[in-house]
């Protein structure tokens, strides 16, 4: 499956999740509570900025980085085996943070919120620096990400699906 096909599949899945979350169980469309979409977008945008800033902090806090995930989250990133569950995501992050060249920045350029107010997506771009395993030299990658957030029982927003796709390598 190509990266474009993967990203399209993820986008289609996200749209289905958002559509499924449009009405809460037991509520008729006319009885749904008013959702403050702007406030939710602001909360997710602020959380993503904080998350990206935490990657820049020295020393980095593994606990702070993985705290953005729900316990049942699913994580997919270039060069990393797809990972499910906070404990396994923590292991992936822990390994990545051992790399002295590792750096990661990202920013959402679009946040969408389900009408139900319990699901949202953020999509944008990322840049990463890491040590190339073959050459042992610093390498760079950039690409796109799509993160699905679910509102938690405490009112916070946590990532439940976090997908990153690297840009294709230059031709030639």
C-alpha positions, 0 to 999 in steps of 0.5 A, a space after each residue: 500500500 502506498 503512503 498516499 493510499 494509506 493517508 487516504 484510508 486514514 482520512 476516510 476512516 476519520 470521516 467515518 469516525 466523525 460521522 458516527 459521533 455526530 449524535 450521542 446515543 439516546 439523544 435525538 438530533 433536536 435534543 443534542 447539547 450545544 457544542 462550543 466547536 471554537 472552544 474545542 478547536 482552541 483546546 486542541 490547538 493549545 494542546 498540540 502546541 504544548 506537545 510540540 514544545 515538550 519535544 523541544 524541552 531539555 531534558 524531555 519528559 517522557 511522561 509529559 509526551 505520552 500523557 497526550 495519548 488515551 490508554 487505548 491509543 494507536 500510533 503509526 509513524 515512519 520507521 516504527 512498527 504500528 503500536 497500540 496501547 499507552 504502554 507500547 507507545 511509551 516504549 516507542 517514545 523511550 527508544 526514540 528519545 535515546 537518539 542524541 540527534 532526535 528532534 521533532 516539531 509539528 503543527 496542525 493547520 486544520 482542526 475539525 470537531 464532530 457535531 457531538 463534541 466528543 471527537 475531533 481531528 487535527 492534521 498538519 505537518 511535521 519535521 523530524 531529525 534522527 540518526 540514520 541507522 545505516 550511516 549513523 549520521 543525522 538525517 531529516 524527514 518531514 511529512 503529514 500527520 492526522 490525529 484523532 482526539 476523543 474527549 475523556 471523562 475528565 473533560 480533557 482531550 487525548 489522542 486515540 489515533 496518531 498517524 504520521 506519513 513521511 513525504 516521498 523521497 526525492 526522485 533520482 
